[in-house]
Amino acid sequence: MKENLIYAAHQTNFLPYVGFWLKMDEADSFGLMSHNQFSKGNLANRVLIGDDNKNSWLTIPVSVSMGDKISEARIARNFKPNKIKNTLYHTYSKTKYWPNYSGEIIDCFDSIGEGSSLVDLNTSLIKIIKKFLEIETTIKIVNPDKNMSASENLAMWASDSQATMYLSGAGGKNYLNEAPFLDLDISVDYFSHNITGQFSTVSIVSCLMNMGKDWRKVTQK
């Protein structure tokens, strides 16, 4: 058994960019969160596709009310799966690995419709891409205890996963309270990466379609 176990967590975003996956790849257990409030411009339902020099937004239209959580967002009436699929096709069909990976990703959009859960779609896509990327990390949907702070919940989830370290995003330095982790004998580290090439700001789909199983080479050691 591995002596030091790492826990990380992230919002359940739509086809997340490569940093999401690099952090997951470093962890032994990974929590998918969907309890944050949905806000305009949220990456839960949109992502840049293409490359860093030429890209566009791919957006899932959703029905939400003021104050709704991401978990409460539903696919809107004007969702058109063929439009999403055609956009992906025109963006990536000439890439090396489109024939290898496009089928299962495309099929996800046929299985949803008006009223479907956005989180269910995102989770399905995350599981499929995780398989393609050959990431062995265990993932789990996590739900917060309303009587605990965000940092306390993260520490609890890490403890429940028997982790000895919590791996936060670099932005966590601005808000994370390390005390709940230290109380549980869990150390805290902050994840950073140096993405090279053309895929630092766009969806992981860009790495996957262009680099296949060599996607990890997008980082500079």
Accessible surface in RSA format (square Angstrom, percent):
REM  Atomic radii and reference values for relative SASA: ProtOr
REM  Chains: A
REM  Algorithm: Lee & Richards
REM  Probe-radius: 1.40
REM  Slices: 20
REM RES _ NUM      All-atoms   Total-Side   Main-Chain    Non-polar    All polar
REM                ABS   REL    ABS   REL    ABS   REL    ABS   REL    ABS   REL
RES MET A   1   218.87 113.3 129.92  86.0  88.95 211.8 113.01  96.1 105.86 140.2
RES LYS A   2   115.17  56.2  94.33  57.9  20.84  49.6  78.36  70.5  36.81  39.2
RES GLU A   3   153.92  88.4 129.60  98.1  24.32  57.9  51.66  99.9 102.27  83.5
RES ASN A   4    91.47  63.1  89.96  86.9   1.52   3.7  20.58  49.5  70.89  68.5
RES LEU A   5    35.64  19.8  35.64  25.5   0.00   0.0  35.64  25.0   0.00   0.0
RES ILE A   6    29.92  17.0  29.46  21.9   0.46   1.1  29.46  21.2   0.46   1.3
RES TYR A   7     5.13   2.4   5.13   2.9   0.00   0.0   5.00   3.8   0.13   0.2
RES ALA A   8     0.00   0.0   0.00   0.0   0.00   0.0   0.00   0.0   0.00   0.0
RES ALA A   9     4.26   3.9   0.08   0.1   4.18   9.5   0.08   0.1   4.18  11.1
RES HIS A  10    48.50  26.5  46.50  32.3   2.00   5.1  26.15  27.0  22.35  26.0
RES GLN A  11    32.52  18.2  30.83  22.5   1.69   4.0   8.29  17.7  24.23  18.4
RES THR A  12     0.00   0.0   0.00   0.0   0.00   0.0   0.00   0.0   0.00   0.0
RES ASN A  13    12.37   8.5  12.37  12.0   0.00   0.0   1.22   2.9  11.15  10.8
RES PHE A  14     0.69   0.3   0.00   0.0   0.69   1.8   0.00   0.0   0.69   2.0
RES LEU A  15     0.43   0.2   0.00   0.0   0.43   1.1   0.32   0.2   0.10   0.3
RES PRO A  16     5.49   4.0   1.75   1.6   3.75  13.6   5.49   4.5   0.00   0.0
RES TYR A  17    82.49  38.5  80.25  45.7   2.24   5.8  51.11  38.4  31.38  38.7
RES VAL A  18     0.42   0.3   0.42   0.4   0.00   0.0   0.42   0.4   0.00   0.0
RES GLY A  19     4.20   5.2   0.00   N/A   4.20   5.2   1.57   4.3   2.62   5.9
RES PHE A  20     2.72   1.4   0.40   0.2   2.33   6.1   2.19   1.3   0.53   1.5
RES TRP A  21     0.00   0.0   0.00   0.0   0.00   0.0   0.00   0.0   0.00   0.0
RES LEU A  22    15.64   8.7  14.37  10.3   1.27   3.2  14.37  10.1   1.27   3.4
RES LYS A  23    13.83   6.7  13.83   8.5   0.00   0.0   5.00   4.5   8.83   9.4
RES MET A  24     0.00   0.0   0.00   0.0   0.00   0.0   0.00   0.0   0.00   0.0
RES ASP A  25    48.75  34.1  27.87  27.7  20.88  49.4   1.44   3.4  47.31  47.2
RES GLU A  26    93.04  53.4  83.08  62.9   9.96  23.7   9.62  18.6  83.42  68.1
RES ALA A  27     6.99   6.4   0.00   0.0   6.99  15.9   0.36   0.5   6.63  17.6
RES ASP A  28    39.46  27.6  29.13  29.0  10.33  24.4  15.19  35.8  24.27  24.2
RES SER A  29    22.46  19.0  22.46  30.0   0.00   0.0   6.32  13.4  16.15  22.6
RES PHE A  30     1.85   0.9   0.00   0.0   1.85   4.8   0.29   0.2   1.57   4.5
RES GLY A  31     0.37   0.5   0.00   N/A   0.37   0.5   0.37   1.0   0.00   0.0
RES LEU A  32     1.39   0.8   1.37   1.0   0.01   0.0   1.37   1.0   0.01   0.0
RES MET A  33    29.16  15.1  29.15  19.3   0.02   0.0  23.82  20.3   5.34   7.1
RES SER A  34     6.97   5.9   6.76   9.0   0.21   0.5   0.08   0.2   6.89   9.7
RES HIS A  35    48.33  26.4  38.93  27.1   9.40  24.1  24.65  25.4  23.69  27.6
RES ASN A  36    57.50  39.7  52.58  50.8   4.92  11.8  19.16  46.1  38.34  37.1
RES GLN A  37   109.85  61.4  94.14  68.8  15.71  37.4  24.95  53.1  84.90  64.4
RES PHE A  38    26.38  13.2  15.91   9.9  10.47  27.2  15.91   9.6  10.47  30.0
RES SER A  39    59.93  50.6  53.65  71.6   6.28  14.5  39.92  85.0  20.01  28.0
RES LYS A  40   209.86 102.4 174.02 106.8  35.84  85.3 123.26 110.9  86.60  92.2
RES GLY A  41    37.72  46.5   0.00   N/A  37.72  46.5  16.47  45.2  21.25  47.6
RES ASN A  42    16.61  11.5   9.01   8.7   7.60  18.3   8.08  19.4   8.53   8.2
RES LEU A  43    84.64  47.1  81.36  58.2   3.28   8.3  81.36  57.1   3.28   8.8
RES ALA A  44     0.00   0.0   0.00   0.0   0.00   0.0   0.00   0.0   0.00   0.0
RES ASN A  45    14.87  10.3  14.87  14.4   0.00   0.0   0.00   0.0  14.87  14.4
RES ARG A  46    66.12  27.8  65.84  33.6   0.27   0.7   9.42  12.9  56.70  34.4
RES VAL A  47     9.36   6.2   9.29   8.4   0.07   0.2   9.36   8.1   0.00   0.0
RES LEU A  48    33.56  18.7  31.99  22.9   1.57   3.9  31.99  22.5   1.57   4.2
RES ILE A  49     1.09   0.6   0.17   0.1   0.92   2.2   0.17   0.1   0.92   2.5
RES GLY A  50    15.32  18.9   0.00   N/A  15.32  18.9  13.23  36.3   2.09   4.7
RES ASP A  51    43.47  30.4  43.45  43.3   0.02   0.0   3.43   8.1  40.04  39.9
RES ASP A  52    43.87  30.7  22.35  22.2  21.53  50.9  16.83  39.6  27.04  27.0
RES ASN A  53   124.21  85.7  87.16  84.2  37.06  89.2  30.47  73.3  93.74  90.6
RES LYS A  54   171.73  83.8 164.27 100.8   7.47  17.8 110.14  99.1  61.59  65.6
RES ASN A  55    58.86  40.6  27.86  26.9  31.01  74.7   3.59   8.6  55.27  53.4
RES SER A  56    59.71  50.5  53.77  71.8   5.93  13.7  44.56  94.9  15.15  21.2
RES TRP A  57   114.73  46.0  90.29  43.7  24.44  57.4  68.56  36.6  46.17  74.9
RES LEU A  58     5.36   3.0   4.71   3.4   0.65   1.6   5.36   3.8   0.00   0.0
RES THR A  59    61.05  43.4  49.32  50.0  11.73  28.0  40.29  54.1  20.76  31.4
RES ILE A  60     0.00   0.0   0.00   0.0   0.00   0.0   0.00   0.0   0.00   0.0
RES PRO A  61    32.80  23.9  26.29  24.0   6.51  23.7  32.80  27.1   0.00   0.0
RES VAL A  62    30.33  20.0   6.74   6.1  23.58  56.8   6.74   5.9  23.58  64.0
RES SER A  63    66.75  56.4  56.95  76.0   9.81  22.6  23.76  50.6  43.00  60.2
RES VAL A  64    58.13  38.3  26.76  24.2  31.37  75.6  29.93  26.0  28.20  76.5
RES SER A  65    76.43  64.6  65.29  87.1  11.14  25.7  33.67  71.7  42.76  59.9
RES MET A  66   192.94  99.9 154.52 102.3  38.42  91.5 131.96 112.2  60.98  80.8
RES GLY A  67    43.29  53.4   0.00   N/A  43.29  53.4  20.53  56.3  22.76  51.0
RES ASP A  68    30.85  21.6  29.99  29.9   0.86   2.0   0.84   2.0  30.01  29.9
RES LYS A  69    79.01  38.5  79.01  48.5   0.00   0.0  48.56  43.7  30.45  32.4
RES ILE A  70     0.00   0.0   0.00   0.0   0.00   0.0   0.00   0.0   0.00   0.0
RES SER A  71    43.18  36.5  34.29  45.8   8.89  20.5  23.59  50.2  19.60  27.5
RES GLU A  72    86.21  49.5  76.37  57.8   9.84  23.4  28.35  54.8  57.85  47.2
RES ALA A  73     0.03   0.0   0.00   0.0   0.03   0.1   0.00   0.0   0.03   0.1
RES ARG A  74   103.75  43.6 103.75  52.9   0.00   0.0  30.93  42.3  72.82  44.1
RES ILE A  75     1.61   0.9   0.00   0.0   1.61   3.9   0.00   0.0   1.61   4.4
RES ALA A  76    14.03  12.9  12.51  19.3   1.52   3.4  13.73  19.3   0.29   0.8
RES ARG A  77   199.48  83.8 177.06  90.3  22.42  53.4  66.18  90.4 133.30  80.8
RES ASN A  78    93.40  64.4  80.88  78.2  12.52  30.1  33.77  81.3  59.63  57.6
RES PHE A  79    18.15   9.1   3.57   2.2  14.57  37.9   3.57   2.2  14.57  41.7
RES LYS A  80   123.81  60.4 118.54  72.7   5.26  12.5  87.79  79.0  36.01  38.4
RES PRO A  81    40.46  29.5  40.46  36.9   0.00   0.0  40.46  33.4   0.00   0.0
RES ASN A  82    95.26  65.7  94.79  91.6   0.47   1.1  22.28  53.6  72.99  70.5
RES LYS A  83   140.76  68.7 133.72  82.0   7.04  16.8  81.96  73.8  58.80  62.6
RES ILE A  84     8.54   4.9   8.43   6.3   0.11   0.3   8.54   6.1   0.00   0.0
RES LYS A  85    39.58  19.3  38.11  23.4   1.47   3.5  15.89  14.3  23.69  25.2
RES ASN A  86    81.73  56.4  81.51  78.8   0.22   0.5  12.23  29.4  69.50  67.2
RES THR A  87    42.28  30.1  37.22  37.7   5.06  12.1  24.15  32.4  18.14  27.4
RES LEU A  88     2.40   1.3   2.40   1.7   0.00   0.0   2.40   1.7   0.00   0.0
RES TYR A  89   112.46  52.5 112.46  64.0   0.00   0.0  67.13  50.4  45.33  55.9
RES HIS A  90   145.66  79.6 115.19  80.1  30.47  77.9  76.59  78.9  69.07  80.4
RES THR A  91    50.70  36.1  21.77  22.1  28.93  68.9  17.98  24.2  32.72  49.5
RES TYR A  92     3.17   1.5   3.16   1.8   0.01   0.0   3.17   2.4   0.00   0.0
RES SER A  93    30.31  25.6  13.21  17.6  17.10  39.4   4.58   9.8  25.72  36.0
RES LYS A  94   205.89 100.4 168.96 103.7  36.93  87.9 119.11 107.2  86.78  92.4
RES THR A  95    26.86  19.1  14.87  15.1  11.99  28.6  20.72  27.8   6.14   9.3
RES LYS A  96   154.41  75.3 124.95  76.7  29.46  70.1  88.45  79.6  65.96  70.3
RES TYR A  97    44.88  21.0  44.88  25.5   0.00   0.0  23.60  17.7  21.29  26.2
RES TRP A  98    33.63  13.5  33.63  16.3   0.00   0.0  20.66  11.0  12.96  21.0
RES PRO A  99   106.95  77.9  73.08  66.6  33.87 123.1  80.27  66.3  26.68 165.8
RES ASN A 100    97.97  67.6  64.48  62.3  33.49  80.6  13.38  32.2  84.59  81.8
RES TYR A 101    18.18   8.5  17.59  10.0   0.60   1.6  12.42   9.3   5.76   7.1
RES SER A 102    12.67  10.7  12.20  16.3   0.47   1.1   0.93   2.0  11.73  16.4
RES GLY A 103    42.11  51.9   0.00   N/A  42.11  51.9  38.10 104.6   4.01   9.0
RES GLU A 104    74.38  42.7  69.62  52.7   4.76  11.3  35.10  67.9  39.28  32.1
RES ILE A 105     2.88   1.6   2.88   2.1   0.00   0.0   2.88   2.1   0.00   0.0
RES ILE A 106    29.51  16.8  29.51  22.0   0.00   0.0  29.51  21.3   0.00   0.0
RES ASP A 107    87.77  61.5  83.36  83.0   4.41  10.4  25.21  59.3  62.57  62.4
RES CYS A 108    12.04   9.1   8.25   9.2   3.78   8.9   3.85   9.7   8.19   8.8
RES PHE A 109     0.00   0.0   0.00   0.0   0.00   0.0   0.00   0.0   0.00   0.0
RES ASP A 110    84.78  59.4  55.68  55.4  29.11  68.8  28.58  67.3  56.20  56.1
RES SER A 111    91.65  77.4  51.81  69.1  39.84  91.8  51.17 109.0  40.48  56.7
RES ILE A 112    26.64  15.2  12.32   9.2  14.33  34.5  16.10  11.6  10.54  28.6
RES GLY A 113    27.14  33.5   0.00   N/A  27.14  33.5  24.50  67.2   2.65   5.9
RES GLU A 114   114.31  65.6  80.39  60.8  33.91  80.7  28.90  55.9  85.41  69.7
RES GLY A 115    40.25  49.6   0.00   N/A  40.25  49.6  26.80  73.5  13.46  30.1
RES SER A 116    34.16  28.9  23.99  32.0  10.17  23.4  16.38  34.9  17.79  24.9
RES SER A 117    12.23  10.3   8.90  11.9   3.33   7.7   5.02  10.7   7.21  10.1
RES LEU A 118     0.00   0.0   0.00   0.0   0.00   0.0   0.00   0.0   0.00   0.0
RES VAL A 119    14.44   9.5  14.43  13.1   0.01   0.0  14.43  12.5   0.01   0.0
RES ASP A 120    92.22  64.6  88.56  88.2   3.65   8.6  26.00  61.2  66.22  66.0
RES LEU A 121     2.75   1.5   0.86   0.6   1.88   4.7   2.75   1.9   0.00   0.0
RES ASN A 122     0.06   0.0   0.00   0.0   0.06   0.1   0.00   0.0   0.06   0.1
RES THR A 123    15.25  10.8  15.25  15.5   0.00   0.0  14.62  19.6   0.63   0.9
RES SER A 124    50.31  42.5  45.51  60.7   4.80  11.0  17.90  38.1  32.41  45.4
RES LEU A 125     0.25   0.1   0.25   0.2   0.00   0.0   0.25   0.2   0.00   0.0
RES ILE A 126     0.34   0.2   0.17   0.1   0.17   0.4   0.32   0.2   0.03   0.1
RES LYS A 127   117.95  57.5 110.29  67.7   7.66  18.2  57.34  51.6  60.60  64.6
RES ILE A 128    28.76  16.4  27.19  20.3   1.58   3.8  28.76  20.7   0.00   0.0
RES ILE A 129     0.35   0.2   0.35   0.3   0.00   0.0   0.35   0.3   0.00   0.0
RES LYS A 130    36.51  17.8  36.51  22.4   0.00   0.0   4.95   4.5  31.56  33.6
RES LYS A 131   115.76  56.5  98.79  60.6  16.97  40.4  82.76  74.5  33.00  35.1
RES PHE A 132    23.46  11.7  18.47  11.4   5.00  13.0  22.20  13.5   1.26   3.6
RES LEU A 133     1.31   0.7   0.00   0.0   1.31   3.3   0.23   0.2   1.09   2.9
RES GLU A 134    92.91  53.3  75.51  57.1  17.40  41.4  36.41  70.4  56.50  46.1
RES ILE A 135     6.84   3.9   0.11   0.1   6.73  16.2   0.48   0.3   6.36  17.3
RES GLU A 136   167.77  96.3 137.27 103.9  30.50  72.6  56.51 109.3 111.27  90.8
RES THR A 137     8.58   6.1   2.89   2.9   5.69  13.6   3.74   5.0   4.84   7.3
RES THR A 138    89.56  63.7  82.45  83.6   7.11  16.9  55.97  75.2  33.59  50.8
RES ILE A 139    33.84  19.3  13.64  10.2  20.20  48.7  13.64   9.8  20.20  54.8
RES LYS A 140   143.67  70.1 136.92  84.0   6.75  16.1  89.50  80.6  54.16  57.7
RES ILE A 141    69.78  39.7  57.72  43.0  12.05  29.0  57.72  41.6  12.05  32.7
RES VAL A 142    10.98   7.2   6.99   6.3   3.99   9.6  10.14   8.8   0.84   2.3
RES ASN A 143   110.89  76.5  94.48  91.3  16.41  39.5  28.32  68.1  82.57  79.8
RES PRO A 144    40.58  29.6  24.13  22.0  16.45  59.8  24.34  20.1  16.24 100.9
RES ASP A 145    57.36  40.2  48.22  48.0   9.14  21.6  17.69  41.6  39.67  39.6
RES LYS A 146   183.52  89.5 146.46  89.9  37.06  88.2  98.93  89.0  84.59  90.1
RES ASN A 147   145.05 100.0 108.27 104.6  36.78  88.6  31.12  74.9 113.93 110.1
RES MET A 148    58.53  30.3  43.25  28.6  15.28  36.4  36.71  31.2  21.82  28.9
RES SER A 149    58.21  49.2  43.92  58.6  14.28  32.9  51.94 110.6   6.26   8.8
RES ALA A 150    73.23  67.3  57.53  88.8  15.70  35.7  64.47  90.8   8.75  23.2
RES SER A 151     8.60   7.3   7.68  10.3   0.92   2.1   1.45   3.1   7.15  10.0
RES GLU A 152    68.81  39.5  66.86  50.6   1.95   4.6  12.10  23.4  56.71  46.3
RES ASN A 153     5.43   3.7   5.43   5.3   0.00   0.0   2.03   4.9   3.40   3.3
RES LEU A 154    12.33   6.9  12.33   8.8   0.00   0.0  12.33   8.7   0.00   0.0
RES ALA A 155     1.00   0.9   1.00   1.5   0.00   0.0   1.00   1.4   0.00   0.0
RES MET A 156    54.79  28.4  52.90  35.0   1.90   4.5  30.42  25.9  24.37  32.3
RES TRP A 157    16.40   6.6  14.57   7.1   1.83   4.3  12.67   6.8   3.73   6.0
RES ALA A 158     0.00   0.0   0.00   0.0   0.00   0.0   0.00   0.0   0.00   0.0
RES SER A 159    45.54  38.5  33.47  44.7  12.07  27.8   6.17  13.1  39.37  55.2
RES ASP A 160   103.72  72.7  71.12  70.8  32.60  77.1  28.48  67.0  75.24  75.0
RES SER A 161    37.08  31.3  17.24  23.0  19.84  45.7  11.67  24.9  25.41  35.6
RES GLN A 162   134.01  74.9 119.57  87.4  14.44  34.4  37.95  80.8  96.05  72.8
RES ALA A 163     9.37   8.6   1.06   1.6   8.32  18.9   1.06   1.5   8.32  22.0
RES THR A 164    53.65  38.2  48.57  49.2   5.08  12.1  47.96  64.4   5.69   8.6
RES MET A 165    54.48  28.2  54.48  36.1   0.00   0.0  50.67  43.1   3.80   5.0
RES TYR A 166     7.68   3.6   7.68   4.4   0.00   0.0   0.00   0.0   7.68   9.5
RES LEU A 167    10.66   5.9  10.66   7.6   0.00   0.0  10.66   7.5   0.00   0.0
RES SER A 168     0.78   0.7   0.74   1.0   0.04   0.1   0.04   0.1   0.74   1.0
RES GLY A 169    24.67  30.4   0.00   N/A  24.67  30.4  21.46  58.9   3.21   7.2
RES ALA A 170    56.67  52.1  46.56  71.8  10.12  23.0  46.92  66.1   9.75  25.8
RES GLY A 171    42.27  52.1   0.00   N/A  42.27  52.1  33.27  91.3   8.99  20.1
RES GLY A 172     0.88   1.1   0.00   N/A   0.88   1.1   0.00   0.0   0.88   2.0
RES LYS A 173   143.98  70.2 111.84  68.6  32.14  76.5  57.72  52.0  86.27  91.9
RES ASN A 174   135.67  93.6  98.14  94.8  37.53  90.4  31.04  74.7 104.63 101.1
RES TYR A 175   148.36  69.3 117.52  66.9  30.84  80.3  94.31  70.9  54.05  66.6
RES LEU A 176    19.71  11.0   0.16   0.1  19.55  49.1   0.19   0.1  19.52  52.5
RES ASN A 177    78.94  54.4  73.03  70.6   5.91  14.2  26.33  63.4  52.61  50.8
RES GLU A 178    64.53  37.0  60.78  46.0   3.75   8.9  17.34  33.5  47.19  38.5
RES ALA A 179    50.56  46.5  45.01  69.5   5.55  12.6  48.22  67.9   2.35   6.2
RES PRO A 180    17.47  12.7  12.41  11.3   5.06  18.4  16.49  13.6   0.98   6.1
RES PHE A 181     0.00   0.0   0.00   0.0   0.00   0.0   0.00   0.0   0.00   0.0
RES LEU A 182   103.55  57.7  90.04  64.4  13.51  34.0  91.19  64.0  12.36  33.3
RES ASP A 183   117.70  82.4  85.30  84.9  32.39  76.6  28.37  66.8  89.33  89.1
RES LEU A 184    85.19  47.4  65.68  47.0  19.51  49.1  69.84  49.0  15.35  41.3
RES ASP A 185   130.22  91.2 104.61 104.1  25.61  60.6  36.62  86.2  93.60  93.3
RES ILE A 186     3.63   2.1   2.97   2.2   0.66   1.6   3.35   2.4   0.28   0.8
RES SER A 187    51.30  43.4  47.50  63.4   3.80   8.8  43.48  92.6   7.82  11.0
RES VAL A 188    28.43  18.7   0.46   0.4  27.97  67.4   0.46   0.4  27.97  75.9
RES ASP A 189    67.80  47.5  67.20  66.9   0.60   1.4   6.67  15.7  61.13  61.0
RES TYR A 190    45.89  21.4  29.84  17.0  16.05  41.8  25.25  19.0  20.64  25.4
RES PHE A 191    28.28  14.1  23.17  14.4   5.11  13.3  25.58  15.5   2.70   7.7
RES SER A 192    90.76  76.7  69.37  92.6  21.39  49.3  37.75  80.4  53.01  74.3
RES HIS A 193    71.21  38.9  35.89  24.9  35.32  90.4  36.45  37.6  34.76  40.4
RES ASN A 194    81.08  55.9  75.33  72.8   5.75  13.8  24.01  57.8  57.07  55.2
RES ILE A 195    26.02  14.8   3.90   2.9  22.12  53.3   3.90   2.8  22.12  60.0
RES THR A 196    51.15  36.4  44.55  45.2   6.60  15.7  36.91  49.6  14.24  21.5
RES GLY A 197    61.26  75.5   0.00   N/A  61.26  75.5  33.46  91.8  27.80  62.3
RES GLN A 198    76.52  42.8  75.59  55.2   0.94   2.2  32.36  68.9  44.17  33.5
RES PHE A 199    26.86  13.4  26.67  16.5   0.19   0.5  26.67  16.2   0.19   0.6
RES SER A 200    38.83  32.8  32.80  43.8   6.02  13.9  18.95  40.4  19.87  27.8
RES THR A 201    75.05  53.4  60.06  60.9  14.99  35.7  62.10  83.4  12.96  19.6
RES VAL A 202     0.26   0.2   0.00   0.0   0.26   0.6   0.00   0.0   0.26   0.7
RES SER A 203     0.27   0.2   0.00   0.0   0.27   0.6   0.00   0.0   0.27   0.4
RES ILE A 204     0.07   0.0   0.00   0.0   0.07   0.2   0.07   0.1   0.00   0.0
RES VAL A 205     1.16   0.8   1.16   1.1   0.00   0.0   1.16   1.0   0.00   0.0
RES SER A 206     0.00   0.0   0.00   0.0   0.00   0.0   0.00   0.0   0.00   0.0
RES CYS A 207     0.32   0.2   0.32   0.4   0.00   0.0   0.00   0.0   0.32   0.3
RES LEU A 208     0.09   0.1   0.09   0.1   0.00   0.0   0.09   0.1   0.00   0.0
RES MET A 209     1.68   0.9   1.68   1.1   0.00   0.0   1.68   1.4   0.00   0.0
RES ASN A 210    60.64  41.8  41.76  40.4  18.88  45.5   7.81  18.8  52.83  51.1
RES MET A 211    41.39  21.4  35.18  23.3   6.21  14.8  37.19  31.6   4.19   5.6
RES GLY A 212     0.19   0.2   0.00   N/A   0.19   0.2   0.02   0.1   0.17   0.4
RES LYS A 213   129.24  63.1 112.89  69.3  16.35  38.9  66.05  59.5  63.19  67.3
RES ASP A 214    69.73  48.8  66.35  66.0   3.38   8.0   9.93  23.4  59.79  59.6
RES TRP A 215     0.04   0.0   0.04   0.0   0.00   0.0   0.04   0.0   0.00   0.0
RES ARG A 216    84.38  35.4  81.98  41.8   2.40   5.7  50.59  69.1  33.79  20.5
RES LYS A 217   146.87  71.7 126.12  77.4  20.75  49.4  85.77  77.2  61.10  65.1
RES VAL A 218     4.15   2.7   1.66   1.5   2.49   6.0   4.15   3.6   0.00   0.0
RES THR A 219    21.67  15.4  11.64  11.8  10.03  23.9   9.84  13.2  11.83  17.9
RES GLN A 220   109.18  61.1  93.24  68.1  15.94  38.0  24.21  51.5  84.98  64.5
RES LYS A 221   218.35 106.5 153.37  94.1  64.99 154.7 137.42 123.7  80.93  86.2
END  Absolute sums over single chains surface
CHAIN  1 A    11476.5       9131.5       2345.0       5645.5       5831.0
END  Absolute sums over all chains
TOTAL         11476.5       9131.5       2345.0       5645.5       5831.0
